[in-house]
Amino acid sequence: MRPFPRDFRIRAARIFVRRNSGTRTRVGFKPVGGMYISFATNSDSQRGRHMAETRKTKLLIIGSGPAGYTAGVYASRAMLDPILVQGIEPGGQLTTTTEVENWPGDTEVQGPDLMVRMEAHAKAMGTEIIGDIITDLDLSKSPFTAKGDSGTTYLADALVLATGARAKWLGLESEEKFKGFGVSACATCDGFFYRGQEIVVIGGGNTAVEEALFLTNFASKVTLIHRRDELRAEKILIDRLMKNPKIEPLWFHQLDEVYGTDNPLGVEGVKVKHTKTGEITDIPCKGVFVAIGHAPANELVKDTLETHMGGYVVTKPDSTETSIPGVFAAGDLTDHKYRQAVTSAGMGCMAALEAERFLAEHGDDEGKDTSLPLGYGAPVKEGA
Ligand SMILES: Cc1cc2nc3c(=O)[nH]c(=O)nc-3n(C[C@H](O)[C@H](O)[C@H](O)COP(=O)(O)OP(=O)(O)OC[C@H]3O[C@@H](n4cnc5c(N)ncnc54)[C@H](O)[C@@H]3O)c2cc1C
């Protein structure tokens, strides 16, 4: 992807990912009230070039979020010549947000901009980046077989799965309109922007209660909107919530509409509907946190790999190894707890190093002598 000129500001911009005619992925930014700028990803042309062929690789990385690109950087530097398949959302979840203030080394960076840089970094190190979507994965024998939507078949001695997760949304038009501009699904990511302001949290489970409690560190008032009069969270969390003077629960209500300004795009309040009477109440607020859960993007492996906690891929402790040797999982696909860009990137690094070690121990079909340690991923010898 061509980097943006230094002074190109995409603050208050939203990224769009479009697939044209099932063969090309295009990405575009729509500055608020401005024109729509669309450009092909690097991999557009590659996608066409590799159609209906078979590609053999030592390491296939599935996913182009922080976990996938970091795995690409490390695997390339370990001379594994990895192929990375980007999926429907090149750059992953961070392309759907604006300011990111907790990526080390950047006081503030735009999410899409950061992901453009990560892609360029992985590419510069030698990762082959392909705009394709894996539609089928056979992990029953080695090499593993991945089928691409383009018609390409990928054969891989080892795999890094980095397909991420998605926040669950309510599906309202107004929610979509203000996503990234006052509507968020991540308190850790965005809470800081609402210092001294009134916000609402939607939901009634552990996620909602945890997010509401966390947000009281910043907000002057948090209204927790729940469809019932009973929370589905752990008792200890409910106790904390009820004792917190900044949180006001609003029972038997659901979000009806988010409203705000168009230029600049920003939230001014919500309209909530009583679930029994249908009465509409107006709540002025600057932020709306939808906290109705997350779902890992596990479609490719939910029947073949061990999962837990609602579908997150299980990895061995302190490792990215899954229940199938040679298959490593990194990022939000496996992480139900932290769900951050930096933790995902960390796991992407671990996965690449562990894949390198796996390939060194198990060899590959290119006749390479794999008895020698290959670098940082190699087993540490006792007494060394
Ligand atoms: C609105 C929003 C704001 C956020 N803000 C912050 C923040 O400020 N700071 C922070 O640290 N975190 C933030 N996060 C969380 C952060 O984005 C995630 O933790 C992180 O992106 C997870 O990285 P990942 O690499 O695991 O996966 P993701 O970023 O989810 O990427 C998954 C990738 O997998 C690909 N994929 C999926 N299925 C397939 C398939 N079948 N074939 C090929 N590819 C596939 C997708 O195309 C995508 O590229 C935010 C999240 C959201 C939604």
Ligand as a Chemical Component Dictionary entry (heavy atoms), coordinates in Angstrom:
data_LIG
# 
_chem_comp.id                   LIG 
_chem_comp.type                 NON-POLYMER 
_chem_comp.pdbx_formal_charge   0 
_chem_comp.three_letter_code    LIG 
# 
loop_
_chem_comp_atom.comp_id 
_chem_comp_atom.atom_id 
_chem_comp_atom.alt_atom_id 
_chem_comp_atom.type_symbol 
_chem_comp_atom.charge 
_chem_comp_atom.model_Cartn_x 
_chem_comp_atom.model_Cartn_y 
_chem_comp_atom.model_Cartn_z 
_chem_comp_atom.pdbx_ordinal 
LIG C1  C1  C 0 -12.961 0.212   17.084 1  
LIG C2  C2  C 0 -11.748 -0.435  17.700 2  
LIG C3  C3  C 0 -10.795 0.359   18.290 3  
LIG C4  C4  C 0 -9.676  -0.232  18.845 4  
LIG N1  N1  N 0 -8.736  0.585   19.404 5  
LIG C5  C5  C 0 -7.611  0.029   19.925 6  
LIG C6  C6  C 0 -6.608  0.853   20.501 7  
LIG O1  O1  O 0 -6.728  2.071   20.548 8  
LIG N2  N2  N 0 -5.502  0.228   20.991 9  
LIG C7  C7  C 0 -5.338  -1.138  20.985 10 
LIG O2  O2  O 0 -4.305  -1.632  21.419 11 
LIG N3  N3  N 0 -6.294  -1.929  20.467 12 
LIG C8  C8  C 0 -7.415  -1.389  19.945 13 
LIG N4  N4  N 0 -8.398  -2.192  19.431 14 
LIG C9  C9  C 0 -8.208  -3.643  19.505 15 
LIG C10 C10 C 0 -7.242  -4.099  18.404 16 
LIG O3  O3  O 0 -7.675  -3.592  17.175 17 
LIG C11 C11 C 0 -7.187  -5.623  18.341 18 
LIG O4  O4  O 0 -6.820  -6.120  19.611 19 
LIG C12 C12 C 0 -6.169  -6.091  17.330 20 
LIG O5  O5  O 0 -6.435  -5.534  16.050 21 
LIG C13 C13 C 0 -6.185  -7.601  17.181 22 
LIG O6  O6  O 0 -5.215  -7.930  16.246 23 
LIG P1  P1  P 0 -5.216  -9.322  15.492 24 
LIG O7  O7  O 0 -3.996  -9.294  14.646 25 
LIG O8  O8  O 0 -5.378  -10.421 16.459 26 
LIG O9  O9  O 0 -6.518  -9.366  14.585 27 
LIG P2  P2  P 0 -7.398  -8.337  13.794 28 
LIG O10 O10 O 0 -6.904  -6.947  13.877 29 
LIG O11 O11 O 0 -8.795  -8.622  14.216 30 
LIG O12 O12 O 0 -7.191  -8.821  12.296 31 
LIG C14 C14 C 0 -7.683  -10.047 11.865 32 
LIG C15 C15 C 0 -7.238  -10.268 10.454 33 
LIG O13 O13 O 0 -7.598  -11.579 10.043 34 
LIG C16 C16 C 0 -8.059  -11.522 8.718  35 
LIG N5  N5  N 0 -8.888  -12.707 8.472  36 
LIG C17 C17 C 0 -10.004 -13.111 9.143  37 
LIG N6  N6  N 0 -10.507 -14.206 8.564  38 
LIG C18 C18 C 0 -9.686  -14.513 7.521  39 
LIG C19 C19 C 0 -9.696  -15.516 6.519  40 
LIG N7  N7  N 0 -10.643 -16.455 6.482  41 
LIG N8  N8  N 0 -8.715  -15.523 5.593  42 
LIG C20 C20 C 0 -7.731  -14.599 5.621  43 
LIG N9  N9  N 0 -7.674  -13.621 6.560  44 
LIG C21 C21 C 0 -8.651  -13.575 7.477  45 
LIG C22 C22 C 0 -8.798  -10.216 8.629  46 
LIG O14 O14 O 0 -8.921  -9.790  7.283  47 
LIG C23 C23 C 0 -7.866  -9.328  9.435  48 
LIG O15 O15 O 0 -6.865  -8.817  8.609  49 
LIG C24 C24 C 0 -9.526  -1.648  18.845 50 
LIG C25 C25 C 0 -10.495 -2.437  18.243 51 
LIG C26 C26 C 0 -11.599 -1.849  17.678 52 
LIG C27 C27 C 0 -12.643 -2.726  17.022 53 
# 
loop_
_chem_comp_bond.comp_id 
_chem_comp_bond.atom_id_1 
_chem_comp_bond.atom_id_2 
_chem_comp_bond.value_order 
_chem_comp_bond.pdbx_ordinal 
LIG C1  C2  SING 1  
LIG C2  C3  SING 2  
LIG C2  C26 DOUB 3  
LIG C3  C4  DOUB 4  
LIG C4  N1  SING 5  
LIG C4  C24 SING 6  
LIG N1  C5  DOUB 7  
LIG C5  C6  SING 8  
LIG C5  C8  SING 9  
LIG C6  O1  DOUB 10 
LIG C6  N2  SING 11 
LIG N2  C7  SING 12 
LIG C7  O2  DOUB 13 
LIG C7  N3  SING 14 
LIG N3  C8  DOUB 15 
LIG C8  N4  SING 16 
LIG N4  C9  SING 17 
LIG N4  C24 SING 18 
LIG C9  C10 SING 19 
LIG C10 O3  SING 20 
LIG C10 C11 SING 21 
LIG C11 O4  SING 22 
LIG C11 C12 SING 23 
LIG C12 O5  SING 24 
LIG C12 C13 SING 25 
LIG C13 O6  SING 26 
LIG O6  P1  SING 27 
LIG P1  O7  DOUB 28 
LIG P1  O8  SING 29 
LIG P1  O9  SING 30 
LIG O9  P2  SING 31 
LIG P2  O10 DOUB 32 
LIG P2  O11 SING 33 
LIG P2  O12 SING 34 
LIG O12 C14 SING 35 
LIG C14 C15 SING 36 
LIG C15 O13 SING 37 
LIG C15 C23 SING 38 
LIG O13 C16 SING 39 
LIG C16 N5  SING 40 
LIG C16 C22 SING 41 
LIG N5  C17 SING 42 
LIG N5  C21 SING 43 
LIG C17 N6  DOUB 44 
LIG N6  C18 SING 45 
LIG C18 C19 SING 46 
LIG C18 C21 DOUB 47 
LIG C19 N7  SING 48 
LIG C19 N8  DOUB 49 
LIG N8  C20 SING 50 
LIG C20 N9  DOUB 51 
LIG N9  C21 SING 52 
LIG C22 O14 SING 53 
LIG C22 C23 SING 54 
LIG C23 O15 SING 55 
LIG C24 C25 DOUB 56 
LIG C25 C26 SING 57 
LIG C26 C27 SING 58 
# 
